Amino acid sequence: MRVSILQSDITWENKSQNFRKYERMISQLDNPDIIILPEMFSTGFTANSESQSEPARGETFDWMIHTAEKSSSGICGSYIVRVGDDYFNRWVFVSPSRRSWHYDKRHLFKMNNVENNFTPGEKRLVFKFRGLSICPNICYDLRFPVWSRNRNDYELLILSANWPMARRDVWITLLKARAIENLSFVAGANRIGTDGAGIKYSGDSLIIGPKGEEIASAGKNSECSVTAVLSLTDLKEFRKKFPAHEDADNFTLNL
């Protein structure tokens, strides 16, 4: 499975400009199976949910459908979706065959009032694409390991994020922790630059193996793509040799 992360600056609340940038970046990739974009990749991490939201199958979804078909890759990332009176930070995965899955961010970042007017998601998502079982999380979700706990049901945990530079060490540490504790691959896509609220981002997008090893890194402050080939055979062999997941504690989530 060939996985690519696009690490970029995001033009504040300018969807068309961001779409054009990602199209240029995608055109330079070498036929990945999955393309991962950051959180709120079309607008930046804005609190202006009313003006920047769209229907579930609106402008951003249409762009993702077109891009997935053109690139023959699955493409994923989050954007602001309006459903009735609710606003969701919704992660969407679209396949080249137009099939789609979505996950609404469970843990909302309410510091600085950024997501105070958003609605939290209530359902964990695991789905399969080209033989790979995937569980998505969004940014702040990374701090809550119970939510992403592998129940023997996924091989890849995807994090789409706008994670600030001020907490970059936390980002890197927690990505590795999630990979180690879940015996899974982890792919964390983050942005660079400074957003419209003045918050700075360093990127540090990573693809990590089940031992916590960095398979691929986009580095700091670089607008680039990073790609890795994930071997399910190697993952299965490691889990067989080191079956720590079999000793995991049972638990129930009360939502």
RAKAJO-V434829 format. One record per residue. N is the residue number from 1. RES is the residue in three letters. PSI is psi in whole degrees, -180 to 180 (NA if undefined). OMEGA is omega in whole degrees, 0 to 359 (* if undefined). D_LAST is the distance of its C-alpha to the last C-alpha in Angstrom with 2 decimals. Layout:
BEGIN
<<N & RES & PSI & OMEGA & D_LAST> <N & RES & PSI & OMEGA & D_LAST>>
END
This chain:
BEGIN
<<1 & MET & 121 & 182 & 33.50> <2 & ARG & 118 & 186 & 34.70> <3 & VAL & 132 & 178 & 32.07> <4 & SER & 140 & 173 & 33.03> <5 & ILE & 136 & 173 & 31.35> <6 & LEU & 116 & 178 & 32.86> <7 & GLN & 117 & 186 & 33.01> <8 & SER & 166 & 163 & 34.44> <9 & ASP & 158 & 179 & 34.84> <10 & ILE & 123 & 178 & 33.13> <11 & THR & 127 & 189 & 35.25> <12 & TRP & 117 & 173 & 33.47> <13 & GLU & 40 & 179 & 32.33> <14 & ASN & 86 & 187 & 34.97> <15 & LYS & -47 & 184 & 33.55> <16 & SER & -39 & 179 & 36.93> <17 & GLN & -40 & 178 & 38.17> <18 & ASN & -40 & 178 & 35.13> <19 & PHE & -44 & 181 & 35.40> <20 & ARG & -40 & 179 & 39.08> <21 & LYS & -47 & 181 & 38.44> <22 & TYR & -34 & 177 & 35.95> <23 & GLU & -42 & 178 & 38.40> <24 & ARG & -43 & 181 & 41.10> <25 & MET & -40 & 181 & 39.02> <26 & ILE & -35 & 181 & 37.92> <27 & SER & -18 & 181 & 41.55> <28 & GLN & -2 & 181 & 42.43> <29 & LEU & 159 & 182 & 39.99> <30 & ASP & 74 & 173 & 41.29> <31 & ASN & 58 & 177 & 39.45> <32 & PRO & 156 & 173 & 35.96> <33 & ASP & -37 & 184 & 33.50> <34 & ILE & 135 & 174 & 30.59> <35 & ILE & 123 & 184 & 30.85> <36 & ILE & 127 & 178 & 28.04> <37 & LEU & 161 & 180 & 28.02> <38 & PRO & 178 & 173 & 26.37> <39 & GLU & 142 & 180 & 23.53> <40 & MET & 50 & 187 & 24.76> <41 & PHE & -20 & 183 & 27.94> <42 & SER & -13 & 185 & 29.71> <43 & THR & -21 & 196 & 29.43> <44 & GLY & 168 & 187 & 28.46> <45 & PHE & 78 & 186 & 25.48> <46 & THR & 147 & 174 & 26.30> <47 & ALA & -5 & 182 & 24.72> <48 & ASN & 65 & 186 & 26.85> <49 & SER & -38 & 184 & 24.18> <50 & GLU & -47 & 184 & 26.20> <51 & SER & -26 & 185 & 29.42> <52 & GLN & -3 & 181 & 28.11> <53 & SER & 167 & 177 & 25.53> <54 & GLU & 165 & 176 & 26.56> <55 & PRO & 161 & 182 & 25.53> <56 & ALA & -38 & 179 & 23.51> <57 & ARG & 60 & 181 & 26.89> <58 & GLY & -147 & 187 & 29.00> <59 & GLU & -46 & 183 & 31.40> <60 & THR & -41 & 178 & 29.37> <61 & PHE & -43 & 179 & 28.21> <62 & ASP & -41 & 178 & 31.86> <63 & TRP & -41 & 180 & 33.04> <64 & MET & -41 & 177 & 30.69> <65 & ILE & -50 & 181 & 31.96> <66 & HIS & -42 & 183 & 35.54> <67 & THR & -40 & 178 & 35.09> <68 & ALA & -43 & 179 & 33.50> <69 & GLU & -45 & 183 & 36.36> <70 & LYS & -39 & 184 & 39.00> <71 & SER & -11 & 185 & 37.90> <72 & SER & 31 & 180 & 36.89> <73 & SER & 153 & 167 & 33.81> <74 & GLY & 140 & 181 & 30.08> <75 & ILE & 140 & 185 & 28.99> <76 & CYS & 156 & 179 & 25.65> <77 & GLY & 175 & 182 & 24.33> <78 & SER & 156 & 174 & 22.22> <79 & TYR & 173 & 186 & 23.41> <80 & ILE & 123 & 182 & 22.40> <81 & VAL & 137 & 178 & 21.57> <82 & ARG & 126 & 176 & 21.84> <83 & VAL & 104 & 186 & 20.26> <84 & GLY & -122 & 178 & 21.56> <85 & ASP & 6 & 183 & 20.90> <86 & ASP & 148 & 175 & 18.05> <87 & TYR & 129 & 182 & 18.82> <88 & PHE & 142 & 166 & 16.99> <89 & ASN & 96 & 192 & 18.05> <90 & ARG & 124 & 173 & 18.29> <91 & TRP & 131 & 183 & 19.58> <92 & VAL & 137 & 173 & 21.93> <93 & PHE & 128 & 180 & 24.04> <94 & VAL & 131 & 179 & 27.20> <95 & SER & 163 & 178 & 29.68> <96 & PRO & -21 & 178 & 33.45> <97 & SER & 9 & 177 & 33.28> <98 & ARG & 9 & 174 & 31.00> <99 & ARG & 146 & 182 & 27.93> <100 & SER & 155 & 175 & 24.75> <101 & TRP & 154 & 177 & 21.08> <102 & HIS & 155 & 179 & 18.55> <103 & TYR & 130 & 178 & 15.41> <104 & ASP & 129 & 184 & 13.95> <105 & LYS & 125 & 183 & 13.58> <106 & ARG & -48 & 185 & 10.15> <107 & HIS & 108 & 185 & 11.80> <108 & LEU & 139 & 180 & 14.39> <109 & PHE & 98 & 187 & 17.68> <110 & LYS & -7 & 175 & 18.48> <111 & MET & 142 & 183 & 21.59> <112 & ASN & 17 & 176 & 24.70> <113 & ASN & 23 & 186 & 22.73> <114 & VAL & -47 & 183 & 22.43> <115 & GLU & 26 & 181 & 19.04> <116 & ASN & -28 & 182 & 18.64> <117 & ASN & 18 & 174 & 19.20> <118 & PHE & 160 & 178 & 16.87> <119 & THR & 130 & 180 & 13.58> <120 & PRO & 148 & 174 & 10.70> <121 & GLY & 163 & 183 & 9.85> <122 & GLU & -4 & 185 & 6.84> <123 & LYS & 129 & 171 & 8.98> <124 & ARG & 146 & 182 & 10.84> <125 & LEU & 133 & 167 & 14.51> <126 & VAL & 131 & 179 & 17.43> <127 & PHE & 170 & 183 & 20.76> <128 & LYS & 135 & 176 & 24.42> <129 & PHE & 121 & 180 & 27.31> <130 & ARG & 42 & 175 & 30.86> <131 & GLY & -2 & 181 & 29.83> <132 & LEU & 128 & 177 & 27.37> <133 & SER & 128 & 190 & 23.67> <134 & ILE & 138 & 172 & 21.71> <135 & CYS & 122 & 178 & 18.26> <136 & PRO & 145 & 168 & 17.99> <137 & ASN & 164 & 179 & 16.50> <138 & ILE & 118 & 169 & 17.73> <139 & CYS & -103 & 186 & 19.53> <140 & TYR & -24 & 175 & 17.38> <141 & ASP & -28 & 184 & 14.76> <142 & LEU & -26 & 182 & 17.68> <143 & ARG & -5 & 189 & 17.18> <144 & PHE & 88 & 190 & 13.92> <145 & PRO & -25 & 180 & 15.15> <146 & VAL & -38 & 183 & 12.26> <147 & TRP & -35 & 183 & 10.74> <148 & SER & 11 & 183 & 14.25> <149 & ARG & 128 & 178 & 15.31> <150 & ASN & 121 & 179 & 17.86> <151 & ARG & 40 & 185 & 17.46> <152 & ASN & 32 & 184 & 21.01> <153 & ASP & 0 & 175 & 20.02> <154 & TYR & 160 & 177 & 21.29> <155 & GLU & -22 & 182 & 24.44> <156 & LEU & 124 & 172 & 23.86> <157 & LEU & 123 & 180 & 21.15> <158 & ILE & 131 & 175 & 21.96> <159 & LEU & 115 & 169 & 21.34> <160 & SER & 127 & 191 & 22.65> <161 & ALA & 158 & 159 & 23.18> <162 & ASN & 82 & 187 & 25.20> <163 & TRP & 118 & 187 & 25.37> <164 & PRO & 150 & 179 & 28.04> <165 & MET & -34 & 183 & 31.22> <166 & ALA & -22 & 181 & 30.81> <167 & ARG & 34 & 184 & 28.02> <168 & ARG & -37 & 179 & 29.55> <169 & ASP & -35 & 177 & 29.94> <170 & VAL & -44 & 179 & 26.22> <171 & TRP & -52 & 183 & 25.58> <172 & ILE & -43 & 181 & 28.09> <173 & THR & -45 & 183 & 27.05> <174 & LEU & -35 & 176 & 23.34> <175 & LEU & -44 & 180 & 24.25> <176 & LYS & -39 & 179 & 26.54> <177 & ALA & -43 & 180 & 24.10> <178 & ARG & -38 & 179 & 21.52> <179 & ALA & -45 & 183 & 24.48> <180 & ILE & -48 & 185 & 25.82> <181 & GLU & -25 & 182 & 22.76> <182 & ASN & 1 & 182 & 21.71> <183 & LEU & 52 & 185 & 25.36> <184 & SER & 166 & 168 & 24.97> <185 & PHE & 147 & 175 & 26.56> <186 & VAL & 133 & 176 & 24.95> <187 & ALA & 116 & 181 & 26.19> <188 & GLY & 117 & 181 & 25.52> <189 & ALA & 119 & 181 & 27.07> <190 & ASN & 163 & 180 & 27.88> <191 & ARG & 172 & 171 & 30.36> <192 & ILE & -179 & 174 & 33.49> <193 & GLY & -168 & 179 & 35.40> <194 & THR & 130 & 184 & 34.68> <195 & ASP & -178 & 183 & 32.46> <196 & GLY & -13 & 176 & 33.28> <197 & ALA & 4 & 178 & 31.62> <198 & GLY & 10 & 181 & 33.91> <199 & ILE & 135 & 182 & 31.40> <200 & LYS & 146 & 182 & 33.01> <201 & TYR & 142 & 184 & 31.66> <202 & SER & -8 & 183 & 33.38> <203 & GLY & -105 & 182 & 31.93> <204 & ASP & 36 & 175 & 31.97> <205 & SER & 139 & 187 & 30.35> <206 & LEU & 149 & 166 & 30.24> <207 & ILE & 123 & 191 & 30.07> <208 & ILE & 144 & 178 & 29.54> <209 & GLY & 173 & 186 & 30.26> <210 & PRO & -12 & 174 & 28.53> <211 & LYS & 3 & 183 & 30.83> <212 & GLY & 9 & 183 & 29.84> <213 & GLU & 142 & 177 & 33.06> <214 & GLU & 115 & 177 & 33.51> <215 & ILE & -38 & 179 & 34.66> <216 & ALA & 143 & 181 & 35.15> <217 & SER & 134 & 177 & 34.90> <218 & ALA & -14 & 179 & 35.55> <219 & GLY & -172 & 187 & 36.56> <220 & LYS & 132 & 171 & 36.59> <221 & ASN & 26 & 180 & 37.48> <222 & SER & 127 & 175 & 38.70> <223 & GLU & 110 & 190 & 38.06> <224 & CYS & 176 & 169 & 38.12> <225 & SER & 156 & 176 & 36.54> <226 & VAL & 137 & 188 & 35.78> <227 & THR & 144 & 175 & 35.75> <228 & ALA & 151 & 174 & 35.24> <229 & VAL & 121 & 182 & 35.70> <230 & LEU & 125 & 181 & 32.96> <231 & SER & 112 & 177 & 34.34> <232 & LEU & -30 & 177 & 32.10> <233 & THR & -46 & 179 & 35.02> <234 & ASP & -39 & 179 & 35.10> <235 & LEU & -46 & 180 & 31.36> <236 & LYS & -39 & 180 & 31.67> <237 & GLU & -40 & 178 & 34.74> <238 & PHE & -43 & 179 & 33.11> <239 & ARG & -31 & 179 & 30.16> <240 & LYS & -40 & 180 & 32.82> <241 & LYS & -30 & 183 & 34.86> <242 & PHE & 74 & 189 & 32.02> <243 & PRO & 54 & 181 & 29.29> <244 & ALA & -27 & 181 & 27.03> <245 & HIS & -23 & 180 & 23.96> <246 & GLU & -16 & 180 & 25.18> <247 & ASP & 9 & 181 & 24.65> <248 & ALA & 147 & 180 & 21.01> <249 & ASP & 142 & 175 & 18.84> <250 & ASN & 150 & 179 & 16.41> <251 & PHE & 163 & 176 & 12.80> <252 & THR & 135 & 178 & 9.53> <253 & LEU & 128 & 175 & 6.12> <254 & ASN & 105 & 184 & 3.81> <255 & LEU & NA & * & 0.00>>
END
